[in-house]
Amino acid sequence: MALFVPAPRAGPREANFSGRPATTFGTTLTASATPHALPASPTEVVASTAADAELVEVTLHGMSTVGAETDGLVNVYVGAGGSEVVLLPNLLAGWTLIFTGAGTQRSYRFPVRIPRGTRLSADLRAEIASDTVQIMVTLYHLGGMHWSGAGVEVLGANTTASRGTDVTPGTTSEGTLTSIGTSGRAYRYVLPAVMGNADETLTASVLSCDIGTASAPIAGLEEFMCFASTAEWQGSVDNGQGRFVDIASGTALYARLQSSAADAEAKSVCIYGVY
């Protein structure tokens, strides 16, 4: 008879922030002085992870400016300085308030394996020269309670503009399914993200995001929710929680949005798939 080892009641957790909460929680990333370019080298976030991890949570905050477009993309890397490899590519980072309250930041949760002793670093590309963002990284060991993958693929990122692919929301009806990209890997977990606006005047609204094929949403990938403020900040899609679903390699993925307001200005969308 096989020996079953129960998962621990509590697993290790580590983060690049601690102590009394502050509006500067995390590590500061500074963009290049050239808009939309990466800085010369990534910034170290965790020197060496203390335990194996199966879930990584990234929270980005502090880029929103009233009356301004603050598009930005963050990469998270693994590996020694000078030999970094992208683990989490082109996370939509902009239009986020400082760390002052629930929902005013961008959060991402990815079930990926990160071995003990791994160095983590990150960098920012942004529309505004030398813009900054705070990155908070939390790693969890979950005792094998669910599947975790080897990496993340992004669809829809536009690095020449520090944003994603434009999708125009519907208002009284669903918006049009818009091509985001084709999966290069087989995904088992999918998370979309929505950022920005067609101009620097954001409309207060709640947005629903569906991921699908050219003809219809995919079962299980409907109604990811996020929200926006007239102060030019947005909250995360479903607070950064993706969904476990099988997507075959070579699948053309589309996204559509619907707004609670009379807001038909294009928003920026990316799709992240864990493989």
N, C-alpha and C positions, 0 to 999 in steps of 0.2 A: 504494500500500500504506500502511495506517495506521501511524503512528509510535507504538510502545508505549514508555511511560516506566516503568521499573521502580520499584517502591516502595523507599524508602530502607531500608537495613539497620537504622537506628536513628532514631527520630523524637523530637521534643522531648517532654519530660516536665516538669511543674511541679507544685508542691504548696504547701500552706500550713503545712508543717512541714519541719524540716531539722535536721541536727546529731545529737548524741548522743540515742538514744531515751530517752523519759521517759514517766512515767505521765500526764503532762499534754499529750502530743503533740496538736497541733491548736489550734483556737480554741474558747474557752469560750462556750457559749450559756447564757443564764440565762432561765428561764421567768418569766412574770408572777407577781406576788404573789397574783393571783386564779387558783385552780386552773382548768385547761382553757382559759384565755384566752391569747391571744398577747401578747407584750410590745409596747410602743408602736411600736418600729421594729426591723427586722432588724439583725443584727450583721455587719459587713463581714468576709468570709473571704479574698477575693482582690481587691485593688484594681483590677487590670487584667491580664487574661491576656496572656502574652507571645507565644503562638502559637495558631493554630487547633487545636482539639481535636476528636476523634471518639469519645472514650471518657472518661467521668467515673466515678471510683471514690470513694465516700463511706464512711468508717468512723466509727461512733458508739460512744463508750465512756464509762464512768464514772457510770452511773446506778443500779447495783444496790445494794440495802441488804438485809441479812439480815432476814427476817421482815417485809418491807414490800412493798407493791405500788408499782412505780415506772414506771407507764405514761407514755409520752411520744410525741409526734409532732414531727418536724422538717421544715420547708420549706426548700428551697434556691431562691434567687431569682437572676435576672439583671437588670441595669439600675442606673441611677444612684440615689443616695439619694433617697427620696421618690417614685421612679417604678419601684420593683421589680416584676417580673413573675415569678410562680412557674414554675420550670422542673421541679423535682423535688418533688412535693407529698406531704405527710404520710407521711414515712418513719418506720416504727416504730422508736423510739429507746430504749425503756426496757429494764430488766432486763439491763444490760450491765456487766461489770466494767471497772475501769480497764485501761489498755493494758499488760497484764502477760504475755500469752501468746497463742498462736494459738488462734483459735476462740472467745475469750471476749468478743468485740465483735460489733457488727452491721456487716456490709459490704454495699454495694450497688454493682453495676457496670451502667451503662447506656450503650449505644452512642448517644449524642446529640451533635449538632454544637454546638460553642461557639466563636464567632468570636474571633479575636485582639482584644484590647482590651476584653473584657467584664468588667464588675465582678460578682463573686459575693458574695452575702450569705446569711444563714440565720437562722432563729429556731426557738424551742422552745415548744410548749405541753405542760403536764405535769399529772399528777394531784396532785403535791406542789407547794405554793406555792414559787416561787423556786428550784425544783430546777435543776440544771445538767447539761450533757452536753458532752463534748469532740467536736468535729467535725474530721475529717481529710479533706481533699479532694485528690485527685490527678487531673491531666488528662493525657491521652495523645493525641499525633498518630500515627496508625497508617498513614499513607500510603495510605488507601483500601483497606485489606486486607479490610474487610467493610462491609456496609450500616450506616449510622447514621441516626438519625431526628431529628425536630425538637423533640420533647418527650415528656413522660411523663404518662400518666393513671393515677390511682389509683382502685381500686374497693374498697369495704368500710370506708373510714376513718370513724370515729366521733369527730368533733372535740369533741363535748360530754363525752366520757369519755377523750379522749387515747389512744384505742386503735383496734383494728380491729373486725371482726365476729366474734362468738363462734362457734367451731366445737368441738364435743365430739369428742375422739378415740375411736376404737375401741381395743380392746386385743387380744384374741385374734382379732378380725376387723376389717375396715376400718370406719372411722366412716361416718356418713351424709353424703352430698354435701349441702352447705349453701350456699344462695344468698349470693353475695358482691356481685354487681352486674352491670350490663349495659354492655358496652363502648360508648363514645360515639365512638370512633375505630377505624380499622383498625390492628391491632397487627402488628408483625413480630418482636417480642421480648417475652417475658413472664417476670416474676420474682415469685414469691410471697414473703411474709414472715410469720413466726409470732412472737408476743410474748405474754408474760404468762401469767396463770393466773386461775382463778375466785376464788382467795383468795391470801393472802400466804405460803402454804406450798407451794412448788414440789416436784414429785417428780422425782428423777433419772431421766432417760429419753432415748431417742433417738426422734425423731418423723419420720414420713414424711408428706409433703404431696403430694396429687394435685390438679391443676386440671382441671376438666371441665365438661360440660354437666349438666343435671339427671339424666341417665341413666347417664353413664359418663365416665371420664377421657378427656381429649383426648390423642391419640397424640403423644408427645414431651414431655408435661407431667406425667408421673408421677414419683413418688418423689424429690421434692426433700427433702433430709435436713437436719435440725438436731438440737440436743441441749440438755438442760437439767440443772441442778444443784440440789441441795437448799439451796444457799446463795443461791437466788433470782437466778440469772443464766442466760442462754441464749446459745447460739451461733447464728450466722447460718444461714439456709437455704442449703445448698450454698456456703457462704462468699461469698454475694452474687452468684453467677454465674447469670444467667438463661439462657433458651434461645431460639434463633431459630425462630419458628413463626408462621404466618399465622393471625390471628384477625380475622374480619370485624367491621365496625362493627355494633352492635346484637345482639351475641352475649351471651346470659345465661350468666355464668360462675359456677361452683360450686367449692367446695373441700372436701376431706375429709382427716382426719388418722388415723394409726394410731400407737399408742405401743408401745414395747418393754416398758413396765412396766404395772402395774395402775393406770393413770392415766386416769381418765375425767372429769377436770375441764376445763372449756372453756378454750381458748386463743384468742388474738386473731389474726385473719388479714386481711391486705390483699393485693391483686393489683396489680402495676404493669405497665402495657403501654406500650411505646415505639412511637410513631406517626411 
